[in-house]
Amino acid sequence: MISAHPNRFGYAITLGLLAALGPLCIDLYLPALPALARDLAAPTATAQLSLTAGLIGLGAGQLIFGPMSDKYGRIKPLLLSLALLLIASVGCAMAQTIHQLLLARLFEGLSGAGGAVLSRAIARDMYSGHDLTRFFALLMLVNGLAPVAAPVLGGALMTLLSWRGLFMVIAVIALLLFILARVKLRETLTPERRSQGSLFSAWAALGQVVIHRPFMGFCLTQGFMMAGMFAYIGASPFVLQQIYGLSPQAFSFCFAANGIGLIIASQTSARLSPLWGEYRVVKGALVLAFVSSASLLLAGLSGAALPFVLVALFFSVASNGAVGVAAASLAMQSQGHRAGSASAVLGVVMFTLGGIAVPVTGIGGTSVLTMTATIFGCYMLAIAMFVLVAQKPKKPD
């Protein structure tokens, strides 16, 4: 049982901070995107590609660190990823052209992926069933603070630092997390449980994960939900600041409010899972996703006022938290013996689909309509994956 683990909350904090590296790398510099575009003389769509590069890196990096952790254990790959993140973040701060920044952002994403993939793998090593769902909810509680705090912190730091300074802040955070992981975490994958073949055989296990329908159904459901989330993340700085005229600080607080909704929904999902089962929780959360994203699309089509857009955005983002906790738990429960590889596939699907969704919002120029239509489309694909691919667990939740 999760309650029997003496370091549950301490592990949740540490692993949550590591899992938050992905959102942190994305969200901290969001308020600076317009300034970054001006400074590097880059069009809006090209500046948004810095988000895409980071997201693709975050996805691809998990294919490196996930299988590696199944072979060598969790801690060594984690520390390696944090050291590389520090170097890559300094590279972002020193970029002189948009192309240099895009390359550095790709490597920042690749290295930052270690925290995301290994936090899930360590959690799966320690827990299963509803205990895993509750622990994922604890991770989301800590991890969910990143979307809340990062843009607010980024907006505040923009009054003192340039966008380059924000990337130096990420480098410092990587250093602090390296020290924290080295001191606080223990190895959870004992040598006898590790992949006994070569590292290439550990990567080959990815294929077994991909063809496992129960896993991929919930993986794709969460992946398309997260694609909608990243469409919002990539487009909202331009929509809310340039179209609706919000200041970087006001945008940060709106973004933070949505992050709070994400946390509330994730904790509600964890509390309902033992009563309803994770499968029913995902189904109910997808209903909320449909209603809220359809309302958001209606706002985009009708040119609605800012308050209506913000309310629809709040519930659209919140539905992501509810789906994410239960769907990730269902996916990971089916792959306990390949937790690192399964976590890698889960991550690469989320971040790759997210990386594709971000530039879609910029087609024809980022607008309220392109943002809302992309979010709605991604959520509808998530619902389709749940209906057509995901399978209800044979055993009672």
GUFIRO-201875 format. One record per residue (C-alpha): residue number from 1; residue in one letter; x, z, y. Coordinates in nm, 3 decimals, always signed. Example, Ala and Ser with C-alpha at 12.3 -4.5 7.8 and 13.67 -1.06 7.14 Angstrom:
# residues 2
{1, "A", {+1.230, +0.780, -0.450}}
{2, "S", {+1.367, +0.714, -0.106}}
//
This chain:
# residues 397
{1, "M", {+0.000, +0.000, +0.000}}
{2, "I", {+0.117, -0.074, +0.353}}
{3, "S", {+0.055, +0.282, +0.465}}
{4, "A", {+0.306, +0.404, +0.210}}
{5, "H", {+0.595, +0.225, +0.378}}
{6, "P", {+0.769, +0.484, +0.600}}
{7, "N", {+0.905, +0.223, +0.844}}
{8, "R", {+0.593, +0.009, +0.871}}
{9, "F", {+0.549, +0.032, +1.248}}
{10, "G", {+0.922, +0.014, +1.317}}
{11, "Y", {+0.949, -0.296, +1.100}}
{12, "A", {+0.641, -0.443, +1.267}}
{13, "I", {+0.802, -0.400, +1.609}}
{14, "T", {+1.136, -0.548, +1.502}}
{15, "L", {+0.986, -0.836, +1.304}}
{16, "G", {+0.725, -0.896, +1.575}}
{17, "L", {+0.999, -0.931, +1.835}}
{18, "L", {+1.183, -1.174, +1.611}}
{19, "A", {+0.865, -1.374, +1.549}}
{20, "A", {+0.808, -1.374, +1.926}}
{21, "L", {+1.126, -1.574, +1.983}}
{22, "G", {+0.931, -1.897, +1.940}}
{23, "P", {+0.662, -1.812, +2.198}}
{24, "L", {+0.930, -1.663, +2.423}}
{25, "C", {+1.136, -1.982, +2.423}}
{26, "I", {+0.819, -2.174, +2.513}}
{27, "D", {+0.630, -1.940, +2.744}}
{28, "L", {+0.898, -1.777, +2.960}}
{29, "Y", {+0.980, -2.092, +3.154}}
{30, "L", {+0.625, -2.231, +3.175}}
{31, "P", {+0.578, -2.125, +3.540}}
{32, "A", {+0.905, -2.307, +3.618}}
{33, "L", {+0.806, -2.643, +3.466}}
{34, "P", {+0.699, -2.803, +3.797}}
{35, "A", {+1.016, -2.675, +3.969}}
{36, "L", {+1.230, -2.792, +3.678}}
{37, "A", {+1.079, -3.140, +3.700}}
{38, "R", {+1.153, -3.158, +4.074}}
{39, "D", {+1.508, -3.024, +4.038}}
{40, "L", {+1.603, -3.272, +3.765}}
{41, "A", {+1.408, -3.558, +3.929}}
{42, "A", {+1.202, -3.602, +3.613}}
{43, "P", {+0.840, -3.719, +3.583}}
{44, "T", {+0.586, -3.463, +3.466}}
{45, "A", {+0.551, -3.623, +3.123}}
{46, "T", {+0.930, -3.620, +3.075}}
{47, "A", {+0.954, -3.255, +3.180}}
{48, "Q", {+0.684, -3.175, +2.924}}
{49, "L", {+0.910, -3.327, +2.659}}
{50, "S", {+1.129, -3.018, +2.699}}
{51, "L", {+0.839, -2.833, +2.538}}
{52, "T", {+0.811, -3.096, +2.267}}
{53, "A", {+1.185, -3.080, +2.194}}
{54, "G", {+1.166, -2.702, +2.162}}
{55, "L", {+0.861, -2.719, +1.937}}
{56, "I", {+1.012, -2.982, +1.708}}
{57, "G", {+1.329, -2.773, +1.689}}
{58, "L", {+1.129, -2.462, +1.606}}
{59, "G", {+0.960, -2.649, +1.323}}
{60, "A", {+1.265, -2.827, +1.181}}
{61, "G", {+1.482, -2.517, +1.205}}
{62, "Q", {+1.250, -2.334, +0.971}}
{63, "L", {+1.326, -2.593, +0.702}}
{64, "I", {+1.688, -2.486, +0.734}}
{65, "F", {+1.659, -2.108, +0.754}}
{66, "G", {+1.363, -2.062, +0.516}}
{67, "P", {+1.516, -2.211, +0.198}}
{68, "M", {+1.856, -2.072, +0.300}}
{69, "S", {+1.707, -1.722, +0.299}}
{70, "D", {+1.563, -1.776, -0.051}}
{71, "K", {+1.920, -1.846, -0.166}}
{72, "Y", {+2.132, -1.602, +0.039}}
{73, "G", {+1.886, -1.330, +0.140}}
{74, "R", {+1.710, -1.273, +0.469}}
{75, "I", {+1.960, -1.094, +0.694}}
{76, "K", {+2.262, -1.327, +0.707}}
{77, "P", {+2.061, -1.639, +0.800}}
{78, "L", {+1.872, -1.432, +1.057}}
{79, "L", {+2.189, -1.314, +1.231}}
{80, "L", {+2.329, -1.668, +1.227}}
{81, "S", {+2.015, -1.803, +1.394}}
{82, "L", {+2.029, -1.541, +1.670}}
{83, "A", {+2.395, -1.616, +1.746}}
{84, "L", {+2.317, -1.989, +1.773}}
{85, "L", {+2.015, -1.916, +1.993}}
{86, "L", {+2.237, -1.739, +2.244}}
{87, "I", {+2.469, -2.041, +2.264}}
{88, "A", {+2.185, -2.293, +2.289}}
{89, "S", {+2.011, -2.099, +2.568}}
{90, "V", {+2.329, -2.099, +2.774}}
{91, "G", {+2.341, -2.475, +2.716}}
{92, "C", {+1.988, -2.509, +2.857}}
{93, "A", {+2.087, -2.315, +3.167}}
{94, "M", {+2.388, -2.542, +3.225}}
{95, "A", {+2.204, -2.876, +3.179}}
{96, "Q", {+2.257, -3.117, +3.469}}
{97, "T", {+2.015, -3.391, +3.363}}
{98, "I", {+1.677, -3.394, +3.192}}
{99, "H", {+1.835, -3.559, +2.886}}
{100, "Q", {+2.093, -3.283, +2.855}}
{101, "L", {+1.814, -3.029, +2.883}}
{102, "L", {+1.609, -3.202, +2.613}}
{103, "L", {+1.904, -3.194, +2.373}}
{104, "A", {+1.978, -2.829, +2.448}}
{105, "R", {+1.610, -2.743, +2.406}}
{106, "L", {+1.609, -2.907, +2.064}}
{107, "F", {+1.898, -2.687, +1.952}}
{108, "E", {+1.739, -2.383, +2.114}}
{109, "G", {+1.429, -2.446, +1.905}}
{110, "L", {+1.633, -2.503, +1.588}}
{111, "S", {+1.816, -2.174, +1.628}}
{112, "G", {+1.513, -1.979, +1.747}}
{113, "A", {+1.327, -2.080, +1.431}}
{114, "G", {+1.514, -1.821, +1.226}}
{115, "G", {+1.324, -1.529, +1.375}}
{116, "A", {+0.986, -1.692, +1.314}}
{117, "V", {+1.041, -1.802, +0.954}}
{118, "L", {+1.228, -1.493, +0.838}}
{119, "S", {+0.988, -1.242, +0.991}}
{120, "R", {+0.709, -1.389, +0.775}}
{121, "A", {+0.931, -1.405, +0.468}}
{122, "I", {+1.041, -1.042, +0.505}}
{123, "A", {+0.678, -0.936, +0.547}}
{124, "R", {+0.584, -1.124, +0.227}}
{125, "D", {+0.873, -0.954, +0.044}}
{126, "M", {+0.725, -0.618, +0.138}}
{127, "Y", {+0.346, -0.666, +0.114}}
{128, "S", {+0.066, -0.863, -0.053}}
{129, "G", {-0.314, -0.897, -0.039}}
{130, "H", {-0.502, -0.717, +0.238}}
{131, "D", {-0.186, -0.515, +0.307}}
{132, "L", {-0.013, -0.840, +0.401}}
{133, "T", {-0.305, -0.935, +0.627}}
{134, "R", {-0.286, -0.599, +0.803}}
{135, "F", {+0.089, -0.629, +0.844}}
{136, "F", {+0.050, -0.981, +0.983}}
{137, "A", {-0.197, -0.831, +1.230}}
{138, "L", {+0.068, -0.577, +1.333}}
{139, "L", {+0.312, -0.862, +1.376}}
{140, "M", {+0.054, -1.046, +1.586}}
{141, "L", {+0.002, -0.731, +1.795}}
{142, "V", {+0.371, -0.727, +1.886}}
{143, "N", {+0.416, -1.103, +1.875}}
{144, "G", {+0.101, -1.153, +2.080}}
{145, "L", {+0.255, -0.963, +2.367}}
{146, "A", {+0.502, -1.250, +2.412}}
{147, "P", {+0.240, -1.497, +2.546}}
{148, "V", {+0.110, -1.214, +2.765}}
{149, "A", {+0.439, -1.085, +2.899}}
{150, "A", {+0.656, -1.398, +2.898}}
{151, "P", {+0.474, -1.608, +3.162}}
{152, "V", {+0.414, -1.300, +3.379}}
{153, "L", {+0.782, -1.213, +3.350}}
{154, "G", {+0.873, -1.576, +3.409}}
{155, "G", {+0.655, -1.592, +3.721}}
{156, "A", {+0.806, -1.269, +3.853}}
{157, "L", {+1.161, -1.381, +3.776}}
{158, "M", {+1.095, -1.709, +3.956}}
{159, "T", {+1.089, -1.508, +4.280}}
{160, "L", {+1.448, -1.399, +4.206}}
{161, "L", {+1.595, -1.666, +3.979}}
{162, "S", {+1.585, -2.042, +3.933}}
{163, "W", {+1.467, -2.201, +3.610}}
{164, "R", {+1.829, -2.188, +3.495}}
{165, "G", {+1.823, -1.812, +3.529}}
{166, "L", {+1.522, -1.794, +3.296}}
{167, "F", {+1.723, -1.956, +3.018}}
{168, "M", {+2.003, -1.704, +3.075}}
{169, "V", {+1.743, -1.431, +3.028}}
{170, "I", {+1.658, -1.582, +2.687}}
{171, "A", {+2.030, -1.575, +2.600}}
{172, "V", {+2.047, -1.204, +2.683}}
{173, "I", {+1.736, -1.137, +2.473}}
{174, "A", {+1.895, -1.321, +2.179}}
{175, "L", {+2.198, -1.094, +2.205}}
{176, "L", {+1.984, -0.779, +2.215}}
{177, "L", {+1.780, -0.893, +1.913}}
{178, "F", {+2.100, -0.968, +1.721}}
{179, "I", {+2.206, -0.607, +1.772}}
{180, "L", {+1.858, -0.474, +1.686}}
{181, "A", {+1.834, -0.679, +1.365}}
{182, "R", {+2.182, -0.576, +1.259}}
{183, "V", {+2.104, -0.207, +1.305}}
{184, "K", {+1.736, -0.177, +1.204}}
{185, "L", {+1.666, -0.427, +0.925}}
{186, "R", {+1.760, -0.397, +0.559}}
{187, "E", {+1.779, -0.677, +0.305}}
{188, "T", {+1.438, -0.722, +0.138}}
{189, "L", {+1.528, -0.997, -0.109}}
{190, "T", {+1.745, -0.846, -0.381}}
{191, "P", {+2.003, -1.071, -0.556}}
{192, "E", {+1.804, -1.093, -0.881}}
{193, "R", {+1.501, -1.231, -0.690}}
{194, "R", {+1.695, -1.501, -0.505}}
{195, "S", {+1.706, -1.869, -0.593}}
{196, "Q", {+1.960, -1.900, -0.872}}
{197, "G", {+2.043, -2.266, -0.825}}
{198, "S", {+2.236, -2.435, -0.546}}
{199, "L", {+2.124, -2.439, -0.185}}
{200, "F", {+1.996, -2.792, -0.248}}
{201, "S", {+1.771, -2.662, -0.524}}
{202, "A", {+1.634, -2.406, -0.278}}
{203, "W", {+1.546, -2.694, -0.043}}
{204, "A", {+1.393, -2.881, -0.338}}
{205, "A", {+1.145, -2.592, -0.372}}
{206, "L", {+0.989, -2.716, -0.049}}
{207, "G", {+0.834, -3.002, -0.245}}
{208, "Q", {+0.664, -2.761, -0.483}}
{209, "V", {+0.518, -2.576, -0.188}}
{210, "V", {+0.392, -2.894, -0.018}}
{211, "I", {+0.201, -3.016, -0.325}}
{212, "H", {+0.029, -2.679, -0.374}}
{213, "R", {-0.322, -2.753, -0.244}}
{214, "P", {-0.443, -2.393, -0.183}}
{215, "F", {-0.136, -2.329, +0.032}}
{216, "M", {-0.148, -2.658, +0.223}}
{217, "G", {-0.519, -2.629, +0.299}}
{218, "F", {-0.474, -2.308, +0.493}}
{219, "C", {-0.138, -2.425, +0.628}}
{220, "L", {-0.292, -2.740, +0.781}}
{221, "T", {-0.591, -2.543, +0.910}}
{222, "Q", {-0.361, -2.310, +1.101}}
{223, "G", {-0.131, -2.597, +1.196}}
{224, "F", {-0.398, -2.796, +1.377}}
{225, "M", {-0.531, -2.481, +1.544}}
{226, "M", {-0.180, -2.414, +1.674}}
{227, "A", {-0.153, -2.776, +1.787}}
{228, "G", {-0.452, -2.713, +2.011}}
{229, "M", {-0.285, -2.395, +2.134}}
{230, "F", {+0.033, -2.580, +2.224}}
{231, "A", {-0.167, -2.852, +2.399}}
{232, "Y", {-0.302, -2.574, +2.621}}
{233, "I", {+0.045, -2.425, +2.668}}
{234, "G", {+0.200, -2.758, +2.766}}
{235, "A", {-0.075, -2.882, +2.998}}
{236, "S", {-0.204, -2.564, +3.161}}
{237, "P", {+0.088, -2.515, +3.408}}
{238, "F", {+0.014, -2.855, +3.562}}
{239, "V", {-0.367, -2.831, +3.535}}
{240, "L", {-0.400, -2.481, +3.678}}
{241, "Q", {-0.122, -2.503, +3.938}}
{242, "Q", {-0.129, -2.863, +4.057}}
{243, "I", {-0.499, -2.947, +4.008}}
{244, "Y", {-0.665, -2.609, +4.069}}
{245, "G", {-0.398, -2.488, +4.312}}
{246, "L", {-0.296, -2.160, +4.148}}
{247, "S", {+0.041, -2.008, +4.240}}
{248, "P", {+0.299, -1.953, +3.961}}
{249, "Q", {+0.213, -1.582, +3.970}}
{250, "A", {-0.165, -1.642, +3.952}}
{251, "F", {-0.114, -1.886, +3.667}}
{252, "S", {+0.095, -1.627, +3.485}}
{253, "F", {-0.183, -1.369, +3.505}}
{254, "C", {-0.443, -1.618, +3.379}}
{255, "F", {-0.211, -1.703, +3.093}}
{256, "A", {-0.163, -1.333, +3.021}}
{257, "A", {-0.539, -1.272, +3.008}}
{258, "N", {-0.568, -1.538, +2.739}}
{259, "G", {-0.284, -1.370, +2.551}}
{260, "I", {-0.478, -1.043, +2.554}}
{261, "G", {-0.775, -1.226, +2.403}}
{262, "L", {-0.542, -1.359, +2.132}}
{263, "I", {-0.432, -1.004, +2.047}}
{264, "I", {-0.787, -0.867, +2.038}}
{265, "A", {-0.902, -1.149, +1.810}}
{266, "S", {-0.609, -1.105, +1.571}}
{267, "Q", {-0.669, -0.733, +1.535}}
{268, "T", {-1.041, -0.792, +1.482}}
{269, "S", {-0.956, -1.047, +1.212}}
{270, "A", {-0.741, -0.792, +1.028}}
{271, "R", {-1.014, -0.525, +1.042}}
{272, "L", {-1.280, -0.763, +0.912}}
{273, "S", {-1.068, -0.907, +0.630}}
{274, "P", {-1.107, -0.608, +0.390}}
{275, "L", {-1.484, -0.615, +0.452}}
{276, "W", {-1.555, -0.988, +0.448}}
{277, "G", {-1.245, -1.135, +0.285}}
{278, "E", {-0.992, -1.356, +0.462}}
{279, "Y", {-1.172, -1.676, +0.365}}
{280, "R", {-1.496, -1.577, +0.540}}
{281, "V", {-1.303, -1.454, +0.842}}
{282, "V", {-1.135, -1.794, +0.879}}
{283, "K", {-1.472, -1.966, +0.846}}
{284, "G", {-1.628, -1.749, +1.117}}
{285, "A", {-1.330, -1.795, +1.350}}
{286, "L", {-1.352, -2.173, +1.312}}
{287, "V", {-1.716, -2.158, +1.424}}
{288, "L", {-1.595, -1.981, +1.739}}
{289, "A", {-1.324, -2.246, +1.779}}
{290, "F", {-1.583, -2.524, +1.764}}
{291, "V", {-1.821, -2.367, +2.016}}
{292, "S", {-1.549, -2.268, +2.264}}
{293, "S", {-1.354, -2.595, +2.248}}
{294, "A", {-1.674, -2.801, +2.278}}
{295, "S", {-1.761, -2.599, +2.590}}
{296, "L", {-1.409, -2.662, +2.719}}
{297, "L", {-1.444, -3.037, +2.661}}
{298, "L", {-1.776, -3.031, +2.845}}
{299, "A", {-1.598, -2.866, +3.137}}
{300, "G", {-1.338, -3.143, +3.136}}
{301, "L", {-1.597, -3.418, +3.124}}
{302, "S", {-1.810, -3.269, +3.402}}
{303, "G", {-1.529, -3.161, +3.633}}
{304, "A", {-1.644, -2.798, +3.615}}
{305, "A", {-1.520, -2.528, +3.850}}
{306, "L", {-1.220, -2.312, +3.760}}
{307, "P", {-1.416, -2.002, +3.640}}
{308, "F", {-1.599, -2.203, +3.372}}
{309, "V", {-1.273, -2.358, +3.254}}
{310, "L", {-1.103, -2.019, +3.234}}
{311, "V", {-1.385, -1.862, +3.031}}
{312, "A", {-1.387, -2.150, +2.781}}
{313, "L", {-1.006, -2.136, +2.759}}
{314, "F", {-1.018, -1.762, +2.691}}
{315, "F", {-1.240, -1.798, +2.384}}
{316, "S", {-1.058, -2.111, +2.266}}
{317, "V", {-0.727, -1.925, +2.266}}
{318, "A", {-0.884, -1.614, +2.111}}
{319, "S", {-1.014, -1.815, +1.815}}
{320, "N", {-0.653, -1.907, +1.739}}
{321, "G", {-0.563, -1.540, +1.690}}
{322, "A", {-0.853, -1.485, +1.450}}
{323, "V", {-0.774, -1.792, +1.241}}
{324, "G", {-0.398, -1.739, +1.244}}
{325, "V", {-0.382, -1.394, +1.086}}
{326, "A", {-0.623, -1.463, +0.799}}
{327, "A", {-0.513, -1.822, +0.728}}
{328, "A", {-0.142, -1.731, +0.727}}
{329, "S", {-0.210, -1.441, +0.491}}
{330, "L", {-0.406, -1.662, +0.250}}
{331, "A", {-0.132, -1.926, +0.256}}
{332, "M", {+0.155, -1.681, +0.203}}
{333, "Q", {-0.024, -1.483, -0.069}}
{334, "S", {-0.014, -1.790, -0.294}}
{335, "Q", {+0.365, -1.827, -0.259}}
{336, "G", {+0.520, -1.485, -0.308}}
{337, "H", {+0.808, -1.614, -0.522}}
{338, "R", {+0.894, -1.882, -0.263}}
{339, "A", {+0.823, -1.686, +0.054}}
{340, "G", {+1.110, -1.834, +0.254}}
{341, "S", {+1.024, -2.194, +0.169}}
{342, "A", {+0.651, -2.131, +0.217}}
{343, "S", {+0.714, -1.971, +0.555}}
{344, "A", {+0.930, -2.270, +0.649}}
{345, "V", {+0.657, -2.520, +0.561}}
{346, "L", {+0.400, -2.312, +0.750}}
{347, "G", {+0.623, -2.306, +1.054}}
{348, "V", {+0.726, -2.670, +1.050}}
{349, "V", {+0.363, -2.782, +1.022}}
{350, "M", {+0.259, -2.562, +1.317}}
{351, "F", {+0.543, -2.657, +1.548}}
{352, "T", {+0.558, -3.026, +1.456}}
{353, "L", {+0.185, -3.073, +1.514}}
{354, "G", {+0.223, -2.871, +1.834}}
{355, "G", {+0.513, -3.090, +1.943}}
{356, "I", {+0.297, -3.398, +1.894}}
{357, "A", {-0.001, -3.249, +2.078}}
{358, "V", {+0.189, -3.159, +2.397}}
{359, "P", {+0.277, -3.516, +2.511}}
{360, "V", {-0.073, -3.636, +2.415}}
{361, "T", {-0.206, -3.425, +2.702}}
{362, "G", {+0.018, -3.623, +2.939}}
{363, "I", {-0.109, -3.969, +2.842}}
{364, "G", {-0.229, -4.134, +3.161}}
{365, "G", {-0.122, -3.826, +3.358}}
{366, "T", {-0.197, -3.466, +3.270}}
{367, "S", {-0.551, -3.376, +3.373}}
{368, "V", {-0.829, -3.132, +3.289}}
{369, "L", {-0.987, -3.397, +3.067}}
{370, "T", {-0.670, -3.482, +2.871}}
{371, "M", {-0.602, -3.112, +2.810}}
{372, "T", {-0.955, -3.023, +2.701}}
{373, "A", {-1.001, -3.336, +2.486}}
{374, "T", {-0.672, -3.272, +2.304}}
{375, "I", {-0.763, -2.910, +2.232}}
{376, "F", {-1.106, -3.011, +2.102}}
{377, "G", {-0.960, -3.287, +1.885}}
{378, "C", {-0.700, -3.055, +1.731}}
{379, "Y", {-0.960, -2.789, +1.654}}
{380, "M", {-1.186, -3.047, +1.489}}
{381, "L", {-0.897, -3.156, +1.267}}
{382, "A", {-0.839, -2.791, +1.173}}
{383, "I", {-1.203, -2.758, +1.069}}
{384, "A", {-1.173, -3.080, +0.866}}
{385, "M", {-0.867, -2.944, +0.682}}
{386, "F", {-1.050, -2.622, +0.602}}
{387, "V", {-1.354, -2.807, +0.468}}
{388, "L", {-1.174, -3.086, +0.281}}
{389, "V", {-0.845, -2.934, +0.161}}
{390, "A", {-0.856, -2.552, +0.164}}
{391, "Q", {-0.994, -2.381, -0.145}}
{392, "K", {-1.171, -2.048, -0.164}}
{393, "P", {-0.951, -1.798, -0.351}}
{394, "K", {-1.060, -1.758, -0.711}}
{395, "K", {-1.003, -1.386, -0.704}}
{396, "P", {-1.211, -1.167, -0.471}}
{397, "D", {-1.042, -1.104, -0.136}}
//
